[in-house]
Amino acid sequence: MNTPFAALAGTRFHKGHGTENDFVLLEDDGGDLTLHPETVALLADRRTGLGGDGVIRIVRSADSGIPGADAQAADGAEWFMDYYNHDGSLSEMCGNGVRVFAHTLVATGRVPADAAEIKVGTRDGIKTVRTTLNPALGEVDTATEAAATTPGGPEDAWYTVDMGSWSLDERAEVLVTTAGIDVARPGLSVETGNPHTVVALAEAAELAAADLRDAPVLEPVPPHGSNVEFIVMEPARSDIAGGEGALRMRVSERGVGETRSCGTGACAAAIAAHHWAGPTSPLQWRVDVPGGRLRIGITPDQTGDRGTVTLAGPAVLVAEGTLD
């Protein structure tokens, strides 16, 4: 009997997560696979498939067949992260996903373990990934040590991703209606490769009360949809150079629903928090999500409404196998 996965039979896969934002990664070095939205959705389904917030195809940029990927290959991005949301729709970028992607390249020998940096092709341009310090475990001596994890063990592989440009638009007034929150709240539109709408809440009780089983309703609806981040500010640290802002976040991702984490969303949340707190507020932010902790570095330009951003966090591989 033909199955929905017949075209993928024999394909090697990996399962991994970054702060519990989880993905199925398919090996397709030469660009032989064709992924249909319905097949991706079944593969990502937690009951009928392998389960994940998204599906990533590991493919050489030059063989990917994706517009613009050839130019990225010429600029040093040998590998392309072909990313699909849980429902099978395409997404421009995924901050947690690119860390897990880079970690898989190292773990499978596609990239040397001692590589100083890994350039990853995405639909939002090339993202540069570097091994970095895991604040929970102390100094990392080598990229090899940083890349080694035990399934189900400590998250000891940390990577920093240069996420590229961001921008915010104060004039894009969006009202967000959310189950569990008494009245519609204004949201700030932030672009970090994906579109985001960030909503500030007054206290942790409000954050906990938000019911994200159904997607929040945005008015007006952004042209390409939007992820929605709900944040609560926490006291900033002053014991590190420049200070460190802190916030808690929950997120509803377009095409997915609530997830345990969102990398581009954490960047958007920190950018919004810095904007609301003023230009003298910290440029380094700790973002706590249900799945763990991320660290964001913001570099604004002179206008304050655009700039660049970095994302640091863990990447963990938990399983591998072959599709039947």
Backbone bond lengths (Angstrom), bond angles and torsions (degrees), N, CA, C in turn:
res aa  C-N    CA-C-N  psi(-1)  N-CA   C-N-CA  omega(-1)  CA-C   N-CA-C  phi
1 M - - - 1.468 - - 1.526 109.32 -
2 N 1.310 117.19 134.49 1.457 121.29 177.71 1.524 109.67 -70.85
3 T 1.306 118.04 139.18 1.453 122.52 179.26 1.518 109.56 -116.35
4 P 1.353 117.58 162.49 1.464 119.34 178.30 1.523 113.27 -59.58
5 F 1.343 116.73 -20.36 1.457 120.17 -176.42 1.532 112.30 -103.11
6 A 1.337 117.27 12.62 1.467 120.07 -174.77 1.522 111.66 -56.95
7 A 1.343 116.73 -39.63 1.470 119.83 -178.07 1.528 111.89 -69.79
8 L 1.339 116.80 -16.24 1.468 120.96 -178.72 1.527 112.25 -101.67
9 A 1.324 116.91 2.27 1.472 120.10 -176.76 1.526 110.41 -56.54
10 G 1.337 115.57 132.56 1.455 121.52 -179.58 1.515 114.48 88.73
11 T 1.329 116.83 -4.22 1.468 120.46 -179.50 1.526 110.52 -76.02
12 R 1.315 116.58 131.30 1.463 121.09 174.72 1.519 109.52 -75.30
13 F 1.340 115.80 140.97 1.460 119.93 178.51 1.524 110.74 -133.94
14 H 1.317 115.24 161.25 1.457 123.45 174.14 1.518 107.19 -132.87
15 K 1.313 115.92 149.69 1.476 121.92 174.98 1.520 107.15 -120.02
16 G 1.336 115.61 128.40 1.455 119.39 -178.72 1.512 111.04 -150.35
17 H 1.331 115.22 171.84 1.463 119.04 178.21 1.520 110.63 -150.11
18 G 1.319 115.24 156.90 1.460 123.71 170.87 1.502 107.68 -125.70
19 T 1.337 117.98 112.67 1.469 123.72 -171.32 1.533 111.06 47.49
20 E 1.328 115.19 44.30 1.464 125.14 174.54 1.520 113.69 67.66
21 N 1.307 118.59 12.38 1.462 123.80 165.73 1.530 104.45 -85.75
22 D 1.354 117.71 106.94 1.462 119.43 -164.09 1.529 113.19 -109.13
23 F 1.346 113.96 154.48 1.456 121.15 -171.33 1.525 110.86 -143.61
24 V 1.341 114.58 149.38 1.455 122.45 166.17 1.523 106.64 -100.91
25 L 1.340 116.78 125.72 1.460 121.78 -179.49 1.523 109.05 -111.62
26 L 1.334 116.53 126.01 1.460 122.61 -177.41 1.520 109.95 -106.46
27 E 1.338 116.63 131.43 1.460 121.14 177.79 1.531 109.59 -80.24
28 D 1.316 116.25 121.05 1.471 121.59 179.06 1.530 108.52 -148.19
29 D 1.333 115.61 57.11 1.459 121.15 -171.81 1.522 113.11 -50.29
30 G 1.344 116.71 -43.65 1.459 120.38 -174.22 1.509 114.97 -91.90
31 G 1.328 118.28 3.37 1.458 120.51 178.11 1.510 114.15 74.07
32 D 1.335 117.56 37.85 1.466 121.34 -177.53 1.524 113.40 -88.63
33 L 1.323 117.57 -21.04 1.463 120.63 -175.16 1.523 111.48 -84.15
34 T 1.332 114.86 148.41 1.464 121.74 168.47 1.523 107.43 -119.17
35 L 1.325 116.32 118.40 1.463 120.99 -176.54 1.525 109.60 -102.14
36 H 1.332 115.59 115.55 1.459 121.14 176.33 1.530 109.12 -91.05
37 P 1.338 118.00 146.99 1.471 120.00 -177.63 1.522 113.45 -53.63
38 E 1.339 117.44 -41.26 1.467 119.10 -177.76 1.532 111.56 -67.68
39 T 1.342 117.20 -33.82 1.463 120.12 177.86 1.523 110.45 -69.65
40 V 1.340 116.12 -41.90 1.461 120.10 177.33 1.525 110.18 -60.21
41 A 1.348 116.68 -45.52 1.460 120.51 -178.79 1.525 111.62 -61.12
42 L 1.335 117.54 -39.39 1.465 120.41 177.37 1.522 111.39 -67.97
43 L 1.332 116.30 -40.64 1.460 120.49 179.45 1.528 110.97 -63.18
44 A 1.342 116.45 -37.32 1.466 121.26 -178.25 1.522 112.70 -81.77
45 D 1.327 117.08 -13.58 1.458 120.02 -178.32 1.531 110.16 -63.94
46 R 1.317 116.41 136.69 1.467 120.41 -174.48 1.533 112.45 -81.26
47 R 1.334 118.03 -5.86 1.461 120.34 178.01 1.525 111.97 -112.33
48 T 1.341 116.50 -37.19 1.465 118.95 -176.03 1.521 113.13 -103.06
49 G 1.330 117.68 -8.88 1.454 120.98 -178.05 1.511 111.91 -129.99
50 L 1.328 116.02 -150.13 1.464 121.03 178.15 1.519 111.48 -85.29
51 G 1.317 116.40 -26.20 1.457 120.73 175.48 1.508 113.78 87.81
52 G 1.329 116.47 129.52 1.460 120.71 177.17 1.515 110.81 175.71
53 D 1.332 115.22 160.78 1.464 119.97 174.43 1.520 111.08 -73.80
54 G 1.336 116.03 -18.83 1.455 119.85 179.65 1.516 111.16 -162.69
55 V 1.331 115.40 169.50 1.462 123.00 177.30 1.521 108.08 -124.62
56 I 1.340 116.30 134.37 1.459 122.17 -177.58 1.524 108.86 -122.45
57 R 1.329 116.24 128.30 1.458 121.23 173.51 1.528 108.56 -94.28
58 I 1.336 116.42 124.36 1.464 122.28 175.96 1.518 107.49 -89.12
59 V 1.321 117.82 111.40 1.451 121.33 -174.13 1.525 109.89 -144.89
60 R 1.314 117.11 146.05 1.458 119.75 173.74 1.527 109.14 -65.55
61 S 1.314 116.19 135.26 1.463 120.06 -177.22 1.522 111.06 -54.95
62 A 1.334 117.03 -42.95 1.459 121.41 -175.95 1.527 112.34 -67.31
63 D 1.336 117.66 -21.12 1.461 121.65 -178.30 1.523 113.02 -107.64
64 S 1.327 117.22 5.50 1.462 120.82 -170.55 1.520 113.66 -76.76
65 G 1.342 117.33 -25.85 1.453 119.96 -175.20 1.511 113.99 73.35
66 I 1.332 117.21 11.89 1.463 121.69 -178.37 1.527 109.08 -95.41
67 P 1.328 118.32 130.13 1.466 120.60 -179.37 1.530 112.02 -54.43
68 G 1.312 115.97 131.01 1.463 121.46 179.16 1.501 114.71 89.06
69 A 1.325 118.01 -13.43 1.467 120.34 -176.56 1.521 111.76 -69.88
70 D 1.333 118.30 -32.03 1.465 120.86 177.65 1.523 110.63 -59.15
71 A 1.327 116.44 -42.96 1.466 120.79 179.46 1.521 110.45 -65.21
72 Q 1.334 117.50 -37.10 1.458 120.51 177.69 1.529 110.58 -66.76
73 A 1.332 117.06 -37.64 1.461 120.11 176.43 1.523 110.38 -61.51
74 A 1.340 116.89 -41.95 1.461 121.06 179.01 1.519 111.64 -64.44
75 D 1.338 117.15 -25.39 1.464 121.59 179.64 1.523 112.34 -91.98
76 G 1.323 117.49 10.14 1.465 120.10 172.69 1.509 116.04 105.34
77 A 1.341 118.40 -1.47 1.465 120.74 178.61 1.527 108.76 -91.98
78 E 1.337 116.73 87.05 1.457 120.07 -177.50 1.521 111.80 -63.84
79 W 1.349 116.43 -35.36 1.459 121.05 -173.53 1.520 110.96 -110.44
80 F 1.338 115.67 141.16 1.466 122.69 -178.62 1.522 109.50 -114.74
81 M 1.329 116.02 134.26 1.464 122.35 176.42 1.531 108.20 -94.04
82 D 1.323 116.11 97.49 1.467 122.05 179.77 1.521 107.37 -87.75
83 Y 1.342 116.66 100.28 1.461 121.98 -166.88 1.527 112.02 -104.87
84 Y 1.355 114.73 136.24 1.462 122.29 177.91 1.527 108.87 -127.18
85 N 1.333 115.87 138.76 1.457 120.75 174.15 1.527 111.03 -69.28
86 H 1.320 114.80 170.35 1.466 122.55 -179.52 1.528 111.88 -55.55
87 D 1.346 117.79 -33.79 1.465 120.83 -177.18 1.528 112.86 -88.47
88 G 1.331 117.02 3.13 1.449 120.89 178.63 1.508 114.73 95.92
89 S 1.327 117.80 -6.96 1.458 120.84 179.16 1.529 110.43 -76.80
90 L 1.322 116.11 153.83 1.456 121.29 178.35 1.519 110.70 -76.93
91 S 1.333 115.62 151.08 1.465 121.08 173.66 1.517 108.49 -133.10
92 E 1.344 115.23 147.03 1.459 119.47 -176.99 1.521 112.29 -67.46
93 M 1.322 116.72 -40.26 1.464 120.10 -173.81 1.514 110.09 -157.88
94 C 1.324 116.20 162.94 1.462 122.54 174.45 1.519 107.09 -150.75
95 G 1.319 117.32 111.80 1.456 120.95 -175.53 1.509 113.62 -65.19
96 N 1.335 117.54 -42.87 1.460 119.45 175.96 1.520 110.36 -68.67
97 G 1.338 116.05 -37.85 1.452 120.34 -179.10 1.514 113.26 -63.74
98 V 1.343 117.56 -37.73 1.468 118.93 -177.61 1.525 110.70 -69.40
99 R 1.333 118.53 -30.55 1.468 120.06 175.21 1.524 110.51 -67.75
100 V 1.344 116.38 -45.36 1.463 120.01 178.93 1.522 110.02 -64.50
101 F 1.329 117.24 -37.99 1.466 122.00 177.31 1.524 110.02 -60.28
102 A 1.338 117.01 -50.25 1.461 120.79 -179.70 1.526 110.84 -62.20
103 H 1.316 117.07 -40.41 1.463 121.19 179.41 1.527 110.55 -63.08
104 T 1.335 117.00 -38.16 1.465 120.96 178.41 1.527 110.67 -67.46
105 L 1.333 117.18 -38.88 1.466 120.02 176.64 1.524 110.59 -58.52
106 V 1.337 116.07 -41.55 1.470 119.96 179.29 1.528 110.38 -69.86
107 A 1.334 116.92 -46.90 1.465 121.34 -174.94 1.526 111.98 -64.26
108 T 1.331 117.89 -28.53 1.467 121.30 -177.98 1.525 112.23 -97.49
109 G 1.320 118.18 2.89 1.457 121.09 177.24 1.512 114.71 80.59
110 R 1.314 118.07 8.36 1.459 120.07 177.51 1.522 111.43 -72.37
111 V 1.324 115.67 -24.95 1.463 123.30 176.53 1.527 107.20 -129.41
112 P 1.333 119.48 136.54 1.467 120.53 178.88 1.529 111.79 -58.50
113 A 1.317 115.96 141.63 1.466 120.84 -178.56 1.517 112.39 -62.93
114 D 1.348 117.26 -25.32 1.466 119.60 -178.55 1.532 112.33 -98.65
115 A 1.325 117.24 17.28 1.466 120.24 179.21 1.524 109.98 -61.72
116 A 1.339 116.80 131.57 1.459 120.97 -179.82 1.523 111.12 -66.96
117 E 1.329 116.04 -34.21 1.453 119.99 178.13 1.525 108.94 -154.13
118 I 1.325 115.16 156.64 1.456 121.89 178.26 1.522 107.25 -124.10
119 K 1.323 116.15 122.97 1.458 120.50 175.80 1.521 108.66 -93.96
120 V 1.330 115.77 123.52 1.456 122.13 -176.30 1.522 109.13 -115.22
121 G 1.329 115.92 126.84 1.453 120.17 175.01 1.517 111.20 -78.37
122 T 1.348 116.45 136.97 1.467 121.86 176.34 1.525 108.43 -142.82
123 R 1.316 116.64 170.40 1.462 120.66 175.94 1.520 111.92 -70.19
124 D 1.318 117.51 -9.17 1.460 122.51 175.13 1.522 110.82 -108.16
125 G 1.328 116.57 27.39 1.456 120.70 178.62 1.516 112.39 91.22
126 I 1.327 115.98 -178.65 1.466 122.08 -178.70 1.532 110.12 -76.07
127 K 1.328 115.84 133.02 1.456 122.12 174.79 1.534 108.26 -113.14
128 T 1.325 116.11 127.96 1.459 121.37 179.48 1.522 109.44 -95.07
129 V 1.336 116.60 126.54 1.463 123.03 -175.69 1.521 108.53 -116.50
130 R 1.335 116.20 134.35 1.468 121.86 179.22 1.519 109.97 -130.21
131 T 1.336 116.35 143.24 1.457 120.69 170.97 1.517 108.76 -63.74
132 T 1.325 116.53 139.32 1.454 119.61 -176.16 1.521 110.48 -140.15
133 L 1.293 115.73 177.17 1.458 123.45 -179.25 1.518 111.31 -73.20
134 N 1.314 116.32 133.74 1.457 121.66 169.16 1.527 107.39 -90.08
135 P 1.336 118.26 109.63 1.463 120.48 -175.62 1.515 113.49 -58.47
136 A 1.336 117.62 -24.92 1.463 120.20 -177.05 1.509 113.18 -78.58
137 L 1.352 117.44 -21.52 1.459 119.74 -172.68 1.523 114.00 -115.77
138 G 1.324 116.46 -9.40 1.454 119.19 -179.38 1.507 112.63 95.44
139 E 1.318 116.66 -169.83 1.462 122.67 -172.81 1.526 111.95 -62.41
140 V 1.344 115.69 136.73 1.454 122.08 174.99 1.518 108.18 -98.90
141 D 1.337 116.76 124.67 1.457 119.88 -174.39 1.519 113.05 -81.10
142 T 1.324 117.46 -39.34 1.455 119.78 -176.41 1.509 110.08 -139.31
143 A 1.340 114.40 158.00 1.458 118.94 176.75 1.523 110.79 -63.87
144 T 1.338 116.80 -32.63 1.460 120.16 179.61 1.520 110.28 -63.23
145 E 1.323 116.10 -45.76 1.463 119.88 179.43 1.520 110.28 -63.04
146 A 1.331 116.15 -39.65 1.457 119.62 -178.06 1.508 112.24 -67.60
147 A 1.335 116.33 -29.97 1.458 119.58 -174.30 1.520 113.10 -83.39
148 A 1.336 118.14 -12.69 1.460 120.53 -175.03 1.520 110.67 -85.82
149 T 1.329 117.18 123.29 1.457 120.99 175.57 1.511 109.01 -131.94
150 T 1.306 115.53 157.57 1.447 121.90 172.98 1.514 107.88 -107.23
151 P 1.350 119.94 129.16 1.455 120.11 179.73 1.521 111.39 -51.42
152 G 1.315 115.51 125.87 1.447 120.36 -179.75 1.513 113.47 81.27
153 G 1.327 117.49 -1.22 1.453 121.09 -178.08 1.518 111.92 -91.70
154 P 1.334 117.63 -165.38 1.458 121.21 -176.28 1.518 111.62 -66.49
155 E 1.330 115.74 149.41 1.459 121.34 -179.89 1.523 108.39 -81.51
156 D 1.341 116.24 80.60 1.457 119.02 -172.63 1.519 113.30 -102.63
157 A 1.342 118.65 7.78 1.461 121.00 174.11 1.518 108.48 -107.19
158 W 1.317 116.38 109.97 1.465 121.31 179.83 1.518 109.30 -113.98
159 Y 1.323 115.06 140.96 1.456 122.01 178.82 1.524 109.80 -133.48
160 T 1.331 115.30 145.63 1.464 121.57 171.93 1.518 108.18 -107.96
161 V 1.323 115.73 131.37 1.461 122.03 -178.48 1.528 108.63 -113.22
162 D 1.327 115.77 127.38 1.458 120.23 169.48 1.518 106.76 -77.30
163 M 1.329 116.67 103.39 1.463 121.45 -172.51 1.527 112.68 -81.83
164 G 1.335 117.12 -7.77 1.460 119.34 177.65 1.514 112.85 85.13
165 S 1.311 115.48 -147.60 1.470 121.10 -170.06 1.522 112.41 -83.46
166 W 1.330 114.58 151.51 1.458 122.32 170.89 1.525 109.05 -134.50
167 S 1.319 115.47 160.95 1.464 120.74 174.27 1.519 108.34 -152.26
168 L 1.314 115.78 154.36 1.463 120.39 174.60 1.518 109.12 -130.09
169 D 1.319 115.36 156.52 1.467 120.92 -176.51 1.523 109.14 -132.98
170 E 1.326 115.66 100.00 1.462 120.16 179.17 1.520 112.33 -66.30
171 R 1.328 116.82 -23.91 1.471 119.98 -176.23 1.523 112.05 -79.55
172 A 1.323 117.25 -17.28 1.469 120.62 -179.56 1.527 108.91 -81.27
173 E 1.311 116.10 82.81 1.458 120.47 -176.51 1.529 110.05 -75.60
174 V 1.322 115.53 120.51 1.462 121.78 -178.90 1.526 108.28 -125.94
175 L 1.330 116.89 129.26 1.457 121.40 173.34 1.524 108.18 -100.50
176 V 1.327 115.72 133.81 1.467 121.47 -175.53 1.525 108.81 -116.58
177 T 1.327 115.35 118.24 1.466 121.88 177.15 1.518 108.23 -103.23
178 T 1.349 115.31 125.71 1.463 120.80 -173.01 1.516 110.17 -133.90
179 A 1.315 117.05 131.74 1.463 120.81 175.21 1.526 109.47 -58.05
180 G 1.328 115.41 136.65 1.459 120.09 179.48 1.508 114.03 92.30
181 I 1.326 118.13 -13.25 1.473 122.85 176.76 1.513 107.15 -113.62
182 D 1.332 116.61 127.76 1.458 121.56 -163.37 1.529 114.95 -61.68
183 V 1.320 118.64 -40.54 1.460 120.70 -177.70 1.524 109.52 -131.58
184 A 1.331 115.74 160.11 1.462 120.18 177.00 1.521 109.47 -62.94
185 R 1.321 116.65 142.26 1.457 122.32 -178.72 1.525 109.98 -118.25
186 P 1.322 117.15 146.91 1.471 119.25 176.63 1.519 110.98 -72.54
187 G 1.325 116.32 146.01 1.459 121.53 177.82 1.508 110.62 -123.67
188 L 1.325 116.12 148.69 1.457 122.62 177.77 1.526 108.96 -98.70
189 S 1.333 116.43 128.70 1.462 121.22 -179.55 1.523 110.04 -83.18
190 V 1.340 116.07 121.86 1.467 122.34 -179.81 1.528 108.14 -129.64
191 E 1.318 116.65 132.41 1.456 122.81 178.73 1.524 108.73 -107.30
192 T 1.339 116.87 120.57 1.468 120.92 177.89 1.528 109.85 -131.50
193 G 1.310 116.17 43.83 1.459 120.56 -171.75 1.508 110.86 94.95
194 N 1.320 117.67 -38.19 1.462 125.79 168.56 1.522 108.14 -116.58
195 P 1.335 118.42 153.73 1.468 120.27 176.87 1.527 111.53 -79.43
196 H 1.331 116.12 136.39 1.461 121.58 -178.99 1.524 110.50 -133.80
197 T 1.326 114.97 149.95 1.464 122.32 171.68 1.518 106.54 -125.70
198 V 1.344 116.63 117.47 1.466 121.63 -174.51 1.519 109.47 -104.25
199 V 1.334 115.74 128.94 1.458 122.83 -178.36 1.525 108.80 -116.63
200 A 1.329 117.21 124.56 1.468 121.63 177.88 1.525 109.79 -90.97
201 L 1.332 116.15 131.09 1.459 122.52 177.10 1.519 109.41 -112.81
202 A 1.332 115.65 158.53 1.462 120.01 -171.23 1.523 113.07 -80.04
203 E 1.321 117.96 -31.90 1.458 119.51 -173.65 1.514 111.27 -153.60
204 A 1.338 114.32 165.27 1.458 120.33 -176.43 1.527 112.34 -62.17
205 A 1.335 117.06 -30.94 1.463 120.20 -179.80 1.527 110.89 -62.83
206 E 1.333 116.95 -38.21 1.466 120.16 176.59 1.519 111.02 -65.66
207 L 1.324 115.97 -41.13 1.458 120.14 179.52 1.523 110.54 -61.15
208 A 1.323 116.32 -41.83 1.462 121.19 -179.82 1.525 111.38 -69.27
209 A 1.345 117.10 -30.93 1.463 121.18 -175.10 1.525 112.83 -77.23
210 A 1.333 118.59 -20.23 1.462 121.30 -178.15 1.530 109.83 -59.91
211 D 1.328 116.29 126.02 1.455 122.27 179.72 1.527 107.79 -100.23
212 L 1.342 116.48 104.89 1.461 121.22 -174.17 1.528 112.41 -103.62
213 R 1.353 116.41 20.88 1.459 117.96 175.32 1.524 110.78 -65.48
214 D 1.336 116.11 -31.94 1.463 121.22 170.89 1.526 108.31 -108.91
215 A 1.319 116.49 146.98 1.461 120.67 -178.01 1.524 110.35 -64.26
216 P 1.333 118.29 138.76 1.460 120.84 173.47 1.528 110.29 -57.62
217 V 1.327 115.89 151.18 1.463 121.99 179.83 1.523 108.64 -97.67
218 L 1.331 116.73 123.93 1.466 122.20 -179.01 1.517 110.01 -106.46
219 E 1.322 115.52 136.20 1.462 121.37 178.49 1.528 110.35 -136.41
220 P 1.350 117.52 115.40 1.463 126.61 -1.79 1.531 110.98 -75.52
221 V 1.318 116.02 162.56 1.463 121.24 178.68 1.530 108.67 -77.00
222 P 1.334 119.19 124.31 1.465 120.78 177.71 1.522 111.30 -58.46
223 P 1.338 117.71 150.68 1.471 121.45 -174.76 1.525 114.15 -54.25
224 H 1.334 117.47 -37.49 1.461 121.03 -177.32 1.528 111.62 -112.21
225 G 1.327 117.18 22.45 1.444 120.26 -175.14 1.518 110.51 72.79
226 S 1.323 116.97 -175.21 1.459 119.63 -178.50 1.515 110.66 -163.23
227 N 1.327 116.20 142.67 1.455 120.77 161.66 1.527 107.58 -73.00
228 V 1.326 116.65 152.52 1.464 120.18 179.34 1.525 108.46 -125.65
229 E 1.339 115.63 122.96 1.466 122.01 178.45 1.525 109.88 -108.75
230 F 1.323 116.57 132.38 1.462 122.94 174.34 1.521 107.22 -109.48
231 I 1.328 116.85 127.39 1.458 119.49 -174.74 1.522 111.75 -130.13
232 V 1.321 114.48 152.78 1.464 122.89 170.88 1.522 106.95 -129.04
233 M 1.316 116.84 125.91 1.460 121.67 179.79 1.528 110.00 -74.01
234 E 1.335 115.51 147.10 1.456 122.17 176.55 1.520 109.06 -125.55
235 P 1.338 118.63 165.05 1.475 119.85 -179.41 1.518 112.00 -58.07
236 A 1.331 116.65 136.62 1.459 121.96 179.83 1.522 110.38 -78.16
237 R 1.338 116.35 153.19 1.467 121.94 174.87 1.524 108.93 -88.42
238 S 1.315 115.60 141.04 1.466 120.38 178.01 1.524 111.92 -117.03
239 D 1.367 116.79 4.25 1.454 120.12 -175.50 1.522 112.69 -91.94
240 I 1.342 117.55 6.39 1.451 120.80 174.39 1.519 108.85 -123.68
241 A 1.321 116.49 155.49 1.460 121.71 -175.10 1.518 110.51 -57.81
242 G 1.332 115.72 125.93 1.450 120.43 178.94 1.510 114.38 81.53
243 G 1.342 116.57 -6.21 1.457 120.15 -178.17 1.515 112.08 76.07
244 E 1.324 116.67 165.06 1.454 122.49 176.35 1.511 108.53 -139.05
245 G 1.340 115.84 119.11 1.447 120.32 174.57 1.521 110.09 -73.85
246 A 1.323 116.07 162.34 1.456 120.10 -177.41 1.520 109.85 -145.19
247 L 1.313 115.51 142.19 1.463 120.24 177.24 1.518 109.79 -154.73
248 R 1.335 115.14 159.88 1.458 122.62 172.30 1.522 108.23 -110.21
249 M 1.326 116.69 147.09 1.455 120.78 -173.08 1.514 111.86 -142.43
250 R 1.335 116.02 142.14 1.457 123.29 162.81 1.526 107.42 -123.25
251 V 1.330 116.61 154.90 1.461 119.03 -173.19 1.524 111.24 -142.10
252 S 1.328 114.60 141.99 1.453 122.44 169.12 1.520 106.99 -112.98
253 E 1.342 116.67 115.92 1.460 121.00 -176.18 1.527 110.71 -95.41
254 R 1.324 115.85 136.90 1.467 120.05 176.42 1.530 108.86 -61.59
255 G 1.319 115.54 135.82 1.457 120.29 179.31 1.514 114.34 77.97
256 V 1.340 118.10 0.91 1.469 121.18 -177.15 1.522 111.28 -132.96
257 G 1.338 117.65 -50.54 1.455 122.91 -170.11 1.512 109.72 104.43
258 E 1.337 117.65 -160.27 1.460 118.83 179.73 1.520 109.35 -70.06
259 T 1.326 115.98 134.21 1.455 122.24 175.27 1.519 109.15 -121.76
260 R 1.327 115.58 165.00 1.458 120.76 -178.24 1.526 111.89 -74.27
261 S 1.326 116.24 -14.50 1.461 120.27 -178.52 1.519 108.51 -168.94
262 C 1.325 116.02 161.16 1.465 122.09 174.01 1.518 107.18 -153.74
263 G 1.341 116.85 117.09 1.462 120.30 -175.48 1.512 113.42 -68.13
264 T 1.346 117.37 -50.23 1.466 118.55 178.43 1.526 110.09 -65.55
265 G 1.345 116.27 -30.40 1.464 119.99 177.20 1.519 112.53 -68.79
266 A 1.337 116.91 -38.43 1.465 120.13 176.76 1.529 110.14 -63.63
267 C 1.335 116.03 -39.12 1.472 119.33 175.95 1.523 110.09 -61.81
268 A 1.332 116.87 -47.00 1.465 120.72 179.95 1.524 111.41 -61.29
269 A 1.338 116.31 -40.18 1.460 120.49 -179.97 1.528 111.45 -63.17
270 A 1.345 116.75 -44.30 1.465 120.47 178.94 1.520 111.09 -65.65
271 I 1.319 117.27 -40.06 1.469 120.96 179.08 1.521 110.07 -63.21
272 A 1.343 117.10 -44.00 1.462 120.50 178.28 1.528 111.22 -63.66
273 A 1.339 116.06 -43.20 1.467 119.86 -179.78 1.524 110.76 -62.13
274 H 1.330 117.09 -43.43 1.471 120.82 177.48 1.523 110.13 -62.39
275 H 1.313 117.47 -41.14 1.473 121.60 179.33 1.527 110.51 -61.47
276 W 1.326 116.90 -46.31 1.457 120.29 -178.76 1.530 111.79 -69.67
277 A 1.327 116.90 -33.86 1.469 120.34 -177.87 1.534 112.29 -78.57
278 G 1.311 117.63 -17.43 1.464 120.65 176.43 1.517 112.88 104.05
279 P 1.347 116.39 162.00 1.470 121.38 -172.54 1.525 114.73 -64.13
280 T 1.336 117.99 -19.43 1.470 119.80 178.85 1.530 112.61 -89.17
281 S 1.331 117.47 -0.74 1.471 120.58 179.59 1.529 109.75 -74.20
282 P 1.337 117.99 164.27 1.466 120.61 -175.88 1.525 112.97 -58.87
283 L 1.335 114.12 151.70 1.465 121.01 174.65 1.527 111.43 -99.83
284 Q 1.339 116.34 -9.40 1.460 122.07 174.13 1.525 107.99 -105.54
285 W 1.352 116.54 133.11 1.465 120.37 -176.45 1.518 110.92 -134.13
286 R 1.326 114.62 138.55 1.456 122.27 170.76 1.527 107.23 -98.05
287 V 1.325 115.88 126.93 1.465 120.97 -179.72 1.527 108.24 -119.04
288 D 1.330 115.82 115.27 1.462 121.20 177.56 1.525 109.29 -96.34
289 V 1.309 115.62 123.54 1.462 123.00 178.91 1.520 108.10 -117.81
290 P 1.335 119.02 166.13 1.472 118.70 -179.60 1.522 114.11 -54.66
291 G 1.339 117.69 -27.96 1.453 120.67 -177.23 1.509 115.37 -93.97
292 G 1.331 118.67 1.79 1.461 118.86 179.97 1.513 112.83 146.86
293 R 1.326 116.30 -147.80 1.467 122.23 -173.02 1.525 110.37 -132.88
294 L 1.328 115.10 138.40 1.456 123.12 176.35 1.516 108.85 -126.52
295 R 1.338 116.02 156.56 1.461 120.34 176.42 1.530 109.41 -125.93
296 I 1.319 115.00 133.60 1.452 122.99 -172.92 1.524 109.50 -119.36
297 G 1.336 116.49 135.62 1.460 121.69 173.70 1.522 109.75 -117.31
298 I 1.334 116.85 125.34 1.464 122.38 -175.32 1.516 109.91 -109.99
299 T 1.327 116.67 133.54 1.460 121.99 171.72 1.525 107.65 -123.69
300 P 1.336 118.20 98.67 1.472 120.03 179.41 1.520 111.04 -81.96
301 D 1.332 116.36 156.21 1.462 118.87 172.44 1.527 108.87 -88.37
302 Q 1.307 117.13 -171.83 1.466 120.54 -174.57 1.523 112.65 -65.91
303 T 1.325 117.90 -27.09 1.458 119.94 -179.46 1.525 111.70 -75.93
304 G 1.345 116.81 -27.25 1.456 121.25 -178.41 1.512 114.37 83.66
305 D 1.340 117.70 -5.52 1.461 118.94 -178.64 1.526 112.74 -109.87
306 R 1.333 116.84 14.11 1.460 122.34 173.40 1.519 108.68 -160.80
307 G 1.317 117.30 169.89 1.455 120.65 -179.68 1.520 109.78 162.93
308 T 1.337 116.39 -152.97 1.460 121.95 177.37 1.528 109.23 -126.14
309 V 1.340 116.14 164.64 1.458 120.06 -174.76 1.523 110.03 -150.05
310 T 1.340 116.23 147.12 1.463 122.20 173.55 1.522 109.70 -118.31
311 L 1.328 115.03 153.71 1.459 122.76 -179.55 1.519 108.46 -129.68
312 A 1.325 117.67 126.56 1.463 121.98 177.67 1.525 109.38 -121.74
313 G 1.333 115.51 138.07 1.454 119.68 178.40 1.515 111.17 -178.10
314 P 1.336 116.81 179.82 1.464 121.25 -175.08 1.523 112.30 -86.17
315 A 1.324 115.31 162.91 1.461 123.62 171.29 1.514 108.13 -139.73
316 V 1.331 116.27 132.76 1.455 121.94 -174.47 1.523 109.42 -134.21
317 L 1.325 117.11 133.00 1.455 122.53 170.61 1.515 109.23 -102.12
318 V 1.336 116.92 133.11 1.465 120.39 -174.88 1.517 113.38 -117.59
319 A 1.356 118.77 -18.38 1.452 119.70 -176.71 1.531 109.61 -161.75
320 E 1.337 114.79 160.09 1.459 120.70 172.81 1.521 107.36 -151.39
321 G 1.336 115.83 160.51 1.445 118.75 179.74 1.508 111.68 177.58
322 T 1.328 116.05 -164.66 1.449 122.38 179.76 1.533 109.35 -127.77
323 L 1.329 116.54 132.89 1.466 119.71 179.28 1.517 109.59 -69.59
324 D 1.321 116.11 135.81 1.449 122.44 -179.03 1.526 109.37 -84.39
